[in-house]
Amino acid sequence: MALTSSRTMASKSVGMTKEQLQESFKPTTEIPISKGLKMGVAAVEDGGKTHFCITPEGEVYCIDIEGEYRGVCEKFPEEVKNRLHIADIPFMMKESGKEINNENTLKLIEDEIEKLMKFAVDNPDEKGTIVIDSDTNLKATLNDWLTEQTDLVRSKNTGKMLRTEYGRINSRHKKIRDNLKLTGWNVIFTGRSYPSYDNSGNVNNEILEPRWNDELRGWCDVWGELKTIKGKKSFIIRRCRYDNTLIGDVIVEPTHQKVMDYVSEKTGIKFS
């Protein structure tokens, strides 16, 4: 049996071509810049979060973790009610017949978000806005769920749970964010704001801190705070992925579209 030389084998092999490489790696001029805007909206209790979340144009799909929308829907204009679709998590949990606990609640939230993701992927011409109201409640549910786990690693000295175990919360929250991002739609996470404290423990009511998953600060394209300034509802930009000079800018009488248009005008990014 004749042996094939290494030189002959090399001549027969086909290497990676530039055309094959460019099937994955595209010039920036060929990448569409139109995308959904991932936004975080923080405010104090009754600070206007729900009203802001009904202002997006087109279909709005709300994962209502707080169970508040059913009680206020009748106040909405008929046009809003016709395009606002609500997954009332507490009500759905009660109607499911399943045990009401943190694991089942989280699984329901995850399942509803996955439905939206699959619908968006299967129907690329459909566009909408997804609202998670609120991440403050989602964070609390995740925290409670974590403490219920029976296999937590604890300190041998103190018996306290190691901080590394909080990675379980981040992993589960990341799965939710990943599915939301796959939709390509606009996303709004809401969070309740609370007074901040300085290094001496003094309360600062001027600078408020949203109580939500810390990863949202980096994940959101824009996040800001709803406040009433001189009698007018305003949106103060606290972070913008595309232009840090927008931090502190104030949008008076804000709507979702008004914030998108403002960021788009200042950065050149087109949002769908």
Backbone as CSV, one residue per row, in Angstrom:
resi,resn,N_x,N_y,N_z,CA_x,CA_y,CA_z,C_x,C_y,C_z
1,MET,0.850,-1.201,0.000,0.000,0.000,0.000,0.884,1.249,0.000
2,ALA,0.686,2.102,-1.015,1.527,3.287,-1.156,1.190,4.310,-0.091
3,LEU,2.242,4.920,0.430,2.049,5.960,1.431,1.880,7.303,0.745
4,THR,0.964,8.139,1.262,0.740,9.469,0.719,1.610,10.462,1.467
5,SER,2.380,11.226,0.760,3.284,12.180,1.410,2.482,13.295,2.070
6,SER,3.079,13.916,3.081,2.408,15.021,3.766,2.176,16.182,2.819
7,ARG,3.114,16.349,1.826,2.961,17.443,0.869,1.736,17.216,-0.009
8,THR,1.485,15.945,-0.404,0.328,15.624,-1.238,-0.961,15.860,-0.477
9,MET,-0.991,15.442,0.825,-2.190,15.628,1.652,-2.486,17.113,1.842
10,ALA,-1.436,17.910,2.026,-1.636,19.343,2.245,-2.212,20.002,1.008
11,SER,-1.779,19.508,-0.171,-2.272,20.118,-1.397,-3.736,19.817,-1.633
12,LYS,-4.222,18.717,-1.036,-5.616,18.340,-1.231,-6.554,19.043,-0.249
13,SER,-6.025,19.492,0.902,-6.871,20.116,1.914,-7.290,21.516,1.451
14,VAL,-8.476,21.900,1.860,-9.008,23.213,1.497,-9.028,24.088,2.740
15,GLY,-8.348,25.204,2.714,-8.298,26.087,3.868,-9.479,27.031,3.902
16,MET,-9.590,27.753,4.998,-10.636,28.749,5.159,-10.421,29.886,4.180
17,THR,-11.455,30.205,3.435,-11.363,31.304,2.482,-11.903,32.583,3.102
18,LYS,-11.558,33.702,2.502,-12.048,34.994,2.995,-13.552,35.087,2.837
19,GLU,-14.065,34.483,1.753,-15.515,34.496,1.533,-16.238,33.766,2.649
20,GLN,-15.687,32.639,3.101,-16.297,31.884,4.197,-16.238,32.692,5.493
21,LEU,-15.112,33.355,5.713,-14.964,34.154,6.930,-15.990,35.273,6.965
22,GLN,-16.224,35.883,5.798,-17.131,37.025,5.737,-18.600,36.625,5.817
23,GLU,-18.877,35.309,5.826,-20.248,34.875,6.085,-20.652,35.220,7.513
24,SER,-19.658,35.297,8.398,-19.919,35.644,9.801,-19.522,37.071,10.126
25,PHE,-18.355,37.487,9.637,-17.837,38.805,9.967,-18.165,39.776,8.838
26,LYS,-19.027,40.741,9.153,-19.500,41.687,8.146,-18.821,43.042,8.307
27,PRO,-18.583,43.746,7.212,-18.138,45.141,7.334,-19.204,45.954,8.070
28,THR,-18.785,46.930,8.826,-19.750,47.698,9.625,-20.790,48.376,8.748
29,THR,-20.440,48.637,7.490,-21.392,49.290,6.583,-22.556,48.384,6.215
30,GLU,-22.399,47.063,6.452,-23.445,46.114,6.106,-24.277,45.689,7.309
31,ILE,-23.924,46.198,8.481,-24.652,45.828,9.697,-25.734,46.859,9.944
32,PRO,-27.011,46.437,9.986,-28.089,47.416,10.228,-27.973,48.020,11.619
33,ILE,-28.122,49.335,11.712,-27.994,49.991,13.015,-29.347,50.151,13.701
34,SER,-30.416,49.839,12.978,-31.735,49.936,13.582,-31.921,48.810,14.584
35,LYS,-32.353,49.141,15.779,-32.521,48.141,16.825,-33.504,48.662,17.856
36,GLY,-33.948,47.759,18.704,-34.791,48.180,19.803,-33.951,48.843,20.885
37,LEU,-34.571,49.728,21.644,-33.880,50.436,22.727,-34.145,49.716,24.044
38,LYS,-33.071,49.348,24.735,-33.180,48.721,26.057,-33.070,49.834,27.104
39,MET,-34.137,50.039,27.837,-34.229,51.203,28.713,-34.566,50.798,30.148
40,GLY,-33.982,51.505,31.093,-34.344,51.367,32.492,-35.008,52.646,32.965
41,VAL,-36.122,52.506,33.684,-36.871,53.673,34.168,-37.089,53.519,35.668
42,ALA,-36.509,54.428,36.432,-36.616,54.378,37.881,-37.422,55.566,38.395
43,ALA,-38.146,55.336,39.472,-38.931,56.412,40.102,-39.351,55.956,41.486
44,VAL,-39.713,56.915,42.312,-40.243,56.577,43.633,-41.628,55.945,43.456
45,GLU,-42.153,55.424,44.536,-43.508,54.851,44.496,-44.492,55.892,43.967
46,ASP,-45.351,55.472,43.027,-46.329,56.370,42.386,-45.641,57.538,41.673
47,GLY,-44.448,57.271,41.139,-43.688,58.340,40.491,-43.882,58.433,38.992
48,GLY,-44.816,57.650,38.433,-45.122,57.777,37.014,-44.579,56.671,36.131
49,LYS,-44.066,55.596,36.729,-43.488,54.504,35.932,-44.541,53.843,35.050
50,THR,-45.704,53.527,35.633,-46.750,52.833,34.875,-47.237,53.696,33.720
51,HIS,-47.436,54.979,33.968,-47.882,55.878,32.900,-46.853,55.927,31.777
52,PHE,-45.565,56.007,32.138,-44.526,56.057,31.108,-44.547,54.782,30.258
53,CYS,-44.808,53.657,30.904,-44.742,52.366,30.212,-45.893,52.140,29.236
54,ILE,-46.927,52.964,29.273,-48.007,52.816,28.299,-47.851,53.802,27.143
55,THR,-46.766,54.592,27.171,-46.581,55.595,26.117,-45.903,55.073,24.852
56,PRO,-45.241,53.894,24.843,-44.629,53.443,23.588,-45.662,53.291,22.479
57,GLU,-45.247,53.596,21.268,-46.129,53.423,20.116,-46.202,51.939,19.757
58,GLY,-47.328,51.511,19.208,-47.479,50.124,18.795,-47.857,49.209,19.947
59,GLU,-47.645,47.910,19.749,-48.046,46.901,20.733,-47.100,46.915,21.932
60,VAL,-47.683,46.842,23.119,-46.911,46.804,24.360,-47.272,45.527,25.109
61,TYR,-46.243,44.766,25.485,-46.438,43.515,26.213,-45.795,43.664,27.590
62,CYS,-46.628,43.626,28.618,-46.143,43.887,29.977,-46.116,42.612,30.810
63,ILE,-44.943,42.283,31.341,-44.823,41.237,32.357,-45.057,41.931,33.699
64,ASP,-46.293,41.833,34.176,-46.708,42.583,35.366,-46.435,41.742,36.608
65,ILE,-45.232,41.899,37.154,-44.827,41.115,38.317,-45.499,41.636,39.578
66,GLU,-45.818,42.914,39.600,-46.443,43.522,40.778,-47.952,43.251,40.832
67,GLY,-48.551,42.949,39.665,-49.991,42.719,39.630,-50.801,43.986,39.778
68,GLU,-50.262,45.103,39.266,-50.907,46.399,39.442,-51.744,46.834,38.245
69,TYR,-51.426,46.346,37.063,-52.063,46.882,35.853,-53.555,46.595,35.787
70,ARG,-53.975,45.426,36.258,-55.404,45.085,36.193,-56.243,46.109,36.936
71,GLY,-55.672,46.682,37.988,-56.434,47.635,38.784,-56.510,49.027,38.202
72,VAL,-55.594,49.348,37.293,-55.566,50.708,36.755,-55.925,50.749,35.271
73,CYS,-56.134,49.595,34.663,-56.404,49.550,33.221,-57.620,50.380,32.817
74,GLU,-58.634,50.405,33.662,-59.861,51.114,33.305,-59.643,52.609,33.161
75,LYS,-58.569,53.111,33.743,-58.272,54.537,33.634,-57.596,54.872,32.307
76,PHE,-57.113,53.843,31.617,-56.387,54.088,30.369,-57.351,54.421,29.246
77,PRO,-56.947,55.251,28.290,-57.776,55.510,27.106,-58.016,54.215,26.336
78,GLU,-59.118,54.157,25.596,-59.482,52.949,24.853,-58.384,52.556,23.870
79,GLU,-57.749,53.541,23.257,-56.678,53.261,22.292,-55.526,52.530,22.960
80,VAL,-55.218,52.902,24.203,-54.130,52.251,24.934,-54.531,50.833,25.316
81,LYS,-55.760,50.669,25.808,-56.211,49.345,26.235,-56.199,48.346,25.089
82,ASN,-56.434,48.816,23.867,-56.476,47.915,22.715,-55.103,47.406,22.296
83,ARG,-54.049,48.119,22.662,-52.712,47.686,22.241,-51.817,47.283,23.414
84,LEU,-52.362,47.302,24.624,-51.614,46.904,25.813,-51.992,45.479,26.199
85,HIS,-51.017,44.605,26.239,-51.233,43.189,26.544,-50.480,42.851,27.830
86,ILE,-51.201,42.311,28.794,-50.647,42.139,30.131,-50.593,40.666,30.523
87,ALA,-49.428,40.242,31.008,-49.300,38.950,31.669,-49.235,39.245,33.165
88,ASP,-50.386,39.146,33.824,-50.494,39.449,35.247,-49.970,38.243,36.020
89,ILE,-48.722,38.308,36.453,-48.052,37.146,37.039,-48.743,36.659,38.321
90,PRO,-49.079,37.535,39.294,-49.773,37.027,40.492,-51.109,36.365,40.161
91,PHE,-51.888,36.978,39.245,-53.179,36.405,38.865,-52.993,35.073,38.132
92,MET,-52.048,35.029,37.199,-51.794,33.798,36.452,-51.286,32.689,37.373
93,MET,-50.495,33.070,38.360,-49.988,32.090,39.320,-51.138,31.491,40.122
94,LYS,-52.059,32.340,40.535,-53.216,31.876,41.298,-54.103,30.972,40.457
95,GLU,-54.305,31.330,39.182,-55.182,30.568,38.298,-54.549,29.258,37.822
96,SER,-53.235,29.138,37.931,-52.547,27.955,37.406,-52.824,26.687,38.206
97,GLY,-53.217,26.851,39.465,-53.443,25.694,40.316,-52.166,25.147,40.932
98,LYS,-51.033,25.735,40.563,-49.757,25.298,41.111,-49.512,25.954,42.468
99,GLU,-48.631,25.365,43.227,-48.263,25.960,44.505,-47.643,27.328,44.259
100,ILE,-48.097,28.320,45.011,-47.569,29.674,44.855,-46.285,29.786,45.667
101,ASN,-45.171,29.736,44.977,-43.880,29.886,45.631,-42.924,30.612,44.684
102,ASN,-41.745,30.908,45.160,-40.807,31.708,44.376,-40.327,30.989,43.124
103,GLU,-40.061,29.693,43.216,-39.592,28.948,42.052,-40.643,28.927,40.952
104,ASN,-41.881,28.637,41.307,-42.945,28.599,40.298,-43.224,29.980,39.708
105,THR,-43.114,31.015,40.534,-43.310,32.376,40.040,-42.225,32.747,39.043
106,LEU,-40.973,32.449,39.375,-39.863,32.742,38.465,-39.986,31.946,37.172
107,LYS,-40.394,30.684,37.294,-40.545,29.851,36.096,-41.623,30.424,35.184
108,LEU,-42.700,30.938,35.767,-43.770,31.538,34.965,-43.264,32.785,34.249
109,ILE,-42.533,33.637,34.953,-41.968,34.840,34.341,-41.051,34.455,33.184
110,GLU,-40.187,33.491,33.418,-39.249,33.040,32.386,-39.987,32.468,31.180
111,ASP,-41.040,31.699,31.438,-41.804,31.083,30.342,-42.492,32.140,29.482
112,GLU,-43.071,33.153,30.123,-43.772,34.197,29.366,-42.792,35.016,28.521
113,ILE,-41.616,35.287,29.062,-40.602,36.014,28.299,-40.097,35.159,27.147
114,GLU,-39.959,33.870,27.379,-39.511,32.974,26.299,-40.550,32.919,25.179
115,LYS,-41.837,32.967,25.530,-42.887,33.007,24.504,-42.720,34.241,23.618
116,LEU,-42.478,35.389,24.242,-42.287,36.619,23.487,-41.059,36.515,22.584
117,MET,-39.989,35.930,23.109,-38.772,35.772,22.324,-39.032,34.899,21.102
118,LYS,-39.698,33.771,21.292,-39.957,32.856,20.182,-40.881,33.505,19.148
119,PHE,-41.878,34.260,19.613,-42.781,34.945,18.691,-42.018,35.966,17.855
120,ALA,-41.150,36.742,18.514,-40.386,37.772,17.803,-39.436,37.151,16.782
121,VAL,-38.797,36.055,17.149,-37.860,35.388,16.240,-38.600,34.782,15.050
122,ASP,-39.769,34.190,15.322,-40.539,33.537,14.252,-41.290,34.533,13.373
123,ASN,-41.450,35.759,13.892,-42.189,36.787,13.142,-41.357,38.068,13.090
124,PRO,-40.290,38.066,12.296,-39.352,39.197,12.297,-39.957,40.523,11.875
125,ASP,-41.101,40.496,11.190,-41.729,41.751,10.774,-42.548,42.384,11.893
126,GLU,-42.817,41.618,12.940,-43.567,42.152,14.081,-42.624,42.930,14.994
127,LYS,-43.091,44.055,15.495,-42.303,44.864,16.418,-43.172,45.252,17.609
128,GLY,-42.535,45.478,18.727,-43.290,45.880,19.904,-42.357,46.324,21.013
129,THR,-42.946,46.571,22.167,-42.193,46.962,23.358,-42.549,46.013,24.487
130,ILE,-41.534,45.527,25.183,-41.737,44.629,26.323,-41.408,45.388,27.600
131,VAL,-42.332,45.330,28.550,-42.154,46.011,29.833,-42.012,44.972,30.942
132,ILE,-40.987,45.111,31.756,-40.830,44.288,32.957,-41.092,45.201,34.146
133,ASP,-42.238,45.023,34.778,-42.674,45.914,35.846,-42.991,45.092,37.113
134,SER,-42.128,45.094,38.052,-40.892,45.862,38.063,-39.730,44.922,38.366
135,ASP,-38.518,45.393,38.025,-37.344,44.594,38.362,-37.077,44.634,39.857
136,THR,-37.626,45.608,40.539,-37.521,45.637,42.001,-38.192,44.395,42.586
137,ASN,-39.387,44.064,42.094,-40.083,42.871,42.555,-39.379,41.599,42.097
138,LEU,-38.862,41.641,40.853,-38.140,40.467,40.345,-36.901,40.201,41.190
139,LYS,-36.185,41.256,41.547,-34.993,41.101,42.383,-35.358,40.509,43.743
140,ALA,-36.443,40.992,44.336,-36.872,40.482,45.642,-37.241,39.004,45.556
141,THR,-37.928,38.634,44.475,-38.306,37.232,44.298,-37.078,36.355,44.114
142,LEU,-36.100,36.838,43.347,-34.864,36.085,43.150,-34.091,35.940,44.460
143,ASN,-34.058,36.994,45.249,-33.366,36.921,46.544,-34.024,35.899,47.461
144,ASP,-35.354,35.926,47.512,-36.077,34.967,48.355,-35.859,33.537,47.854
145,TRP,-35.878,33.378,46.526,-35.650,32.057,45.933,-34.275,31.517,46.315
146,LEU,-33.267,32.386,46.296,-31.912,31.945,46.604,-31.803,31.429,48.033
147,THR,-32.406,32.135,48.966,-32.305,31.718,50.369,-32.995,30.386,50.632
148,GLU,-33.884,29.984,49.734,-34.601,28.719,49.901,-33.829,27.505,49.387
149,GLN,-32.725,27.751,48.653,-31.967,26.646,48.089,-31.276,25.853,49.200
150,THR,-31.329,24.541,49.085,-30.806,23.679,50.153,-29.334,23.330,49.979
151,ASP,-28.751,23.681,48.844,-27.355,23.308,48.578,-26.430,24.513,48.582
152,LEU,-26.803,25.554,49.299,-25.974,26.755,49.348,-24.651,26.466,50.063
153,VAL,-23.583,27.048,49.551,-22.275,26.924,50.191,-22.164,28.014,51.253
154,ARG,-21.870,27.585,52.471,-21.816,28.534,53.584,-20.434,28.537,54.233
155,SER,-20.151,29.631,54.910,-18.890,29.755,55.627,-18.846,28.759,56.780
156,LYS,-17.728,28.054,56.914,-17.585,27.098,58.021,-17.512,27.800,59.368
157,ASN,-17.056,29.045,59.344,-16.900,29.791,60.601,-18.196,30.449,61.055
158,THR,-18.889,31.110,60.123,-20.076,31.879,60.497,-21.394,31.205,60.114
159,GLY,-21.326,30.268,59.189,-22.555,29.635,58.717,-23.323,30.464,57.717
160,LYS,-22.790,31.665,57.406,-23.469,32.536,56.445,-23.184,32.087,55.010
161,MET,-24.134,32.354,54.146,-23.982,32.025,52.740,-22.831,32.823,52.137
162,LEU,-21.988,32.146,51.345,-20.898,32.843,50.686,-21.446,33.765,49.604
163,ARG,-20.788,34.893,49.420,-21.259,35.878,48.444,-21.228,35.334,47.015
164,THR,-20.380,34.354,46.782,-20.318,33.759,45.445,-21.637,33.095,45.042
165,GLU,-22.452,32.755,46.019,-23.737,32.109,45.724,-24.712,33.059,45.033
166,TYR,-24.455,34.371,45.162,-25.330,35.329,44.478,-25.187,35.236,42.963
167,GLY,-24.151,34.529,42.521,-24.007,34.289,41.091,-25.194,33.533,40.511
168,ARG,-25.892,32.781,41.340,-27.082,32.055,40.875,-28.175,33.043,40.459
169,ILE,-28.314,34.120,41.229,-29.295,35.154,40.883,-28.912,35.802,39.561
170,ASN,-27.637,36.158,39.441,-27.183,36.825,38.216,-27.361,35.932,36.997
171,SER,-27.123,34.633,37.156,-27.280,33.706,36.030,-28.730,33.626,35.583
172,ARG,-29.631,33.594,36.545,-31.049,33.486,36.197,-31.557,34.790,35.592
173,HIS,-31.098,35.904,36.125,-31.489,37.204,35.570,-30.894,37.379,34.175
174,LYS,-29.671,36.889,33.973,-29.027,36.994,32.662,-29.820,36.233,31.595
175,LYS,-30.350,35.082,31.954,-31.151,34.309,31.000,-32.367,35.115,30.564
176,ILE,-32.995,35.818,31.489,-34.139,36.677,31.168,-33.700,37.792,30.227
177,ARG,-32.603,38.455,30.558,-32.108,39.556,29.715,-31.714,39.061,28.331
178,ASP,-31.096,37.887,28.262,-30.679,37.341,26.967,-31.880,37.086,26.062
179,ASN,-32.942,36.522,26.617,-34.138,36.261,25.811,-34.798,37.563,25.366
180,LEU,-34.793,38.556,26.233,-35.354,39.857,25.856,-34.539,40.484,24.729
181,LYS,-33.231,40.370,24.812,-32.367,40.947,23.777,-32.579,40.259,22.433
182,LEU,-32.836,38.949,22.461,-33.037,38.194,21.223,-34.280,38.648,20.461
183,THR,-35.231,39.269,21.150,-36.436,39.732,20.449,-36.111,40.864,19.471
184,GLY,-35.101,41.654,19.777,-34.807,42.830,18.961,-35.805,43.950,19.165
185,TRP,-36.706,43.794,20.137,-37.737,44.793,20.402,-37.239,45.817,21.419
186,ASN,-38.039,46.854,21.618,-37.783,47.771,22.715,-38.076,47.059,24.029
187,VAL,-37.261,47.342,25.032,-37.448,46.742,26.361,-37.388,47.839,27.408
188,ILE,-38.326,47.801,28.341,-38.315,48.739,29.475,-38.311,47.938,30.770
189,PHE,-37.292,48.119,31.582,-37.272,47.607,32.946,-37.613,48.766,33.879
190,THR,-38.559,48.569,34.773,-38.837,49.611,35.758,-38.253,49.205,37.113
191,GLY,-37.976,50.224,37.921,-37.465,49.974,39.259,-37.883,51.087,40.196
192,ARG,-38.120,50.742,41.445,-38.471,51.749,42.442,-37.203,52.370,43.022
193,SER,-37.229,53.690,43.162,-36.079,54.422,43.695,-36.254,54.692,45.183
194,TYR,-35.125,54.693,45.867,-35.106,54.962,47.306,-33.978,55.943,47.607
195,PRO,-34.076,56.689,48.725,-33.014,57.641,49.065,-31.662,56.937,49.181
196,SER,-30.608,57.643,48.806,-29.258,57.104,48.932,-28.663,57.564,50.260
197,TYR,-27.523,56.975,50.605,-26.852,57.316,51.860,-25.393,57.629,51.575
198,ASP,-24.851,58.620,52.298,-23.430,58.911,52.139,-22.610,57.982,53.033
199,ASN,-21.291,58.188,53.039,-20.407,57.302,53.801,-20.633,57.377,55.302
200,SER,-21.282,58.455,55.735,-21.559,58.605,57.175,-22.929,58.074,57.558
201,GLY,-23.666,57.572,56.566,-24.992,57.026,56.844,-26.095,58.051,56.800
202,ASN,-25.784,59.262,56.333,-26.800,60.307,56.236,-27.644,60.125,54.988
203,VAL,-28.940,60.378,55.121,-29.865,60.212,54.002,-29.719,61.365,53.021
204,ASN,-29.696,61.026,51.725,-29.650,62.037,50.669,-30.878,61.840,49.786
205,ASN,-31.865,62.716,49.975,-33.113,62.592,49.212,-33.011,63.175,47.809
206,GLU,-31.908,63.867,47.533,-31.737,64.455,46.205,-31.225,63.421,45.205
207,ILE,-30.374,62.514,45.686,-29.836,61.452,44.833,-30.502,60.140,45.235
208,LEU,-31.351,59.626,44.353,-32.079,58.396,44.641,-31.426,57.222,43.925
209,GLU,-31.568,56.041,44.487,-30.972,54.836,43.919,-32.072,53.837,43.579
210,PRO,-32.103,53.361,42.330,-33.086,52.334,41.984,-32.712,51.002,42.607
211,ARG,-33.706,50.315,43.120,-33.467,48.999,43.713,-33.826,47.949,42.672
212,TRP,-32.829,47.583,41.846,-33.016,46.571,40.821,-31.720,45.808,40.655
213,ASN,-31.711,44.826,39.781,-30.510,44.038,39.566,-29.377,44.935,39.071
214,ASP,-28.225,44.846,39.723,-27.115,45.744,39.396,-26.657,45.612,37.950
215,GLU,-26.870,44.433,37.339,-26.418,44.232,35.963,-27.185,45.117,34.975
216,LEU,-28.350,45.612,35.364,-29.142,46.437,34.450,-28.435,47.734,34.080
217,ARG,-27.630,48.256,34.986,-26.958,49.532,34.718,-26.088,49.423,33.462
218,GLY,-25.444,48.282,33.299,-24.601,48.091,32.130,-25.341,47.524,30.937
219,TRP,-26.444,46.805,31.194,-27.181,46.142,30.109,-28.064,47.125,29.347
220,CYS,-28.666,48.049,30.045,-29.561,49.008,29.392,-28.765,49.979,28.518
221,ASP,-29.320,50.304,27.357,-28.708,51.330,26.504,-28.814,52.695,27.173
222,VAL,-29.950,52.916,27.800,-30.217,54.173,28.497,-30.994,53.855,29.762
223,TRP,-30.611,54.472,30.853,-31.503,54.413,32.002,-31.547,55.790,32.657
224,GLY,-32.701,56.054,33.235,-32.885,57.363,33.831,-33.941,57.340,34.909
225,GLU,-34.159,58.507,35.463,-35.056,58.636,36.610,-36.196,59.602,36.297
226,LEU,-37.392,59.198,36.626,-38.554,60.069,36.506,-38.699,60.889,37.785
227,LYS,-38.723,62.208,37.626,-38.903,63.100,38.769,-39.783,64.265,38.343
228,THR,-40.405,64.889,39.314,-41.162,66.111,39.049,-40.267,67.301,39.358
229,ILE,-40.016,68.098,38.326,-39.145,69.266,38.470,-39.950,70.517,38.103
230,LYS,-40.085,71.411,39.059,-40.852,72.641,38.865,-42.263,72.335,38.339
231,GLY,-42.858,71.301,38.927,-44.231,70.961,38.595,-44.410,70.157,37.325
232,LYS,-43.311,69.805,36.641,-43.419,69.050,35.388,-42.686,67.716,35.506
233,LYS,-43.353,66.663,35.032,-42.720,65.346,35.020,-41.532,65.376,34.078
234,SER,-40.394,64.846,34.528,-39.171,64.907,33.739,-38.422,63.584,33.816
235,PHE,-37.673,63.293,32.763,-36.825,62.107,32.696,-35.376,62.577,32.678
236,ILE,-34.620,62.201,33.718,-33.221,62.598,33.830,-32.352,61.410,33.419
237,ILE,-31.547,61.604,32.393,-30.680,60.522,31.919,-29.528,60.320,32.900
238,ARG,-29.415,59.090,33.415,-28.353,58.753,34.357,-27.222,57.968,33.695
239,ARG,-27.531,57.343,32.555,-26.497,56.638,31.794,-26.956,56.496,30.356
240,CYS,-26.010,56.654,29.422,-26.285,56.388,28.009,-25.083,55.660,27.433
241,ARG,-25.328,54.465,26.924,-24.250,53.638,26.383,-23.508,54.347,25.250
242,TYR,-24.224,55.155,24.482,-23.672,55.699,23.252,-23.021,57.062,23.406
243,ASP,-23.310,57.759,24.499,-22.752,59.104,24.655,-22.861,59.527,26.118
244,ASN,-21.743,59.487,26.823,-21.738,59.837,28.243,-22.056,61.304,28.489
245,THR,-21.921,62.135,27.451,-22.199,63.561,27.654,-23.695,63.814,27.851
246,LEU,-24.527,62.802,27.582,-25.968,62.976,27.781,-26.373,62.802,29.240
247,ILE,-25.460,62.284,30.065,-25.781,62.077,31.485,-26.156,63.416,32.128
248,GLY,-27.308,63.430,32.773,-27.796,64.650,33.407,-28.771,65.431,32.552
249,ASP,-28.867,65.098,31.267,-29.826,65.782,30.403,-31.247,65.495,30.878
250,VAL,-32.115,66.475,30.741,-33.488,66.371,31.228,-34.461,66.460,30.059
251,ILE,-35.365,65.498,29.983,-36.413,65.501,28.960,-37.735,65.765,29.677
252,VAL,-38.351,66.899,29.373,-39.567,67.324,30.068,-40.796,66.673,29.430
253,GLU,-41.764,66.312,30.290,-42.988,65.637,29.861,-42.636,64.454,28.945
254,PRO,-41.874,63.496,29.482,-41.322,62.445,28.631,-42.348,61.375,28.244
255,THR,-42.179,60.859,27.053,-42.831,59.638,26.601,-41.717,58.725,26.115
256,HIS,-42.044,57.472,25.899,-41.041,56.537,25.405,-40.476,57.008,24.069
257,GLN,-41.358,57.430,23.174,-40.920,57.885,21.857,-40.060,59.144,21.964
258,LYS,-40.423,60.027,22.883,-39.683,61.273,23.052,-38.251,60.996,23.527
259,VAL,-38.098,60.027,24.436,-36.754,59.664,24.901,-35.961,59.015,23.775
260,MET,-36.605,58.099,23.021,-35.923,57.461,21.888,-35.474,58.484,20.862
261,ASP,-36.354,59.419,20.526,-36.024,60.435,19.530,-34.867,61.310,20.007
262,TYR,-34.868,61.627,21.290,-33.813,62.488,21.845,-32.457,61.790,21.752
263,VAL,-32.406,60.529,22.190,-31.145,59.779,22.156,-30.692,59.563,20.715
264,SER,-31.647,59.267,19.836,-31.322,59.047,18.429,-30.745,60.314,17.787
265,GLU,-31.358,61.440,18.083,-30.893,62.712,17.527,-29.487,63.049,17.984
266,LYS,-29.202,62.752,19.279,-27.905,63.122,19.845,-26.798,62.153,19.452
267,THR,-27.147,60.878,19.177,-26.115,59.865,18.937,-26.057,59.365,17.503
268,GLY,-27.119,59.567,16.738,-27.158,59.047,15.373,-27.605,57.621,15.273
269,ILE,-27.927,56.986,16.411,-28.413,55.599,16.404,-29.893,55.587,16.083
270,LYS,-30.287,54.744,15.144,-31.694,54.642,14.764,-32.318,53.466,15.512
271,PHE,-33.398,53.746,16.220,-34.088,52.702,16.983,-35.388,52.335,16.292
272,SER,-35.682,51.031,16.277,-36.898,50.568,15.620,-38.075,50.583,16.574
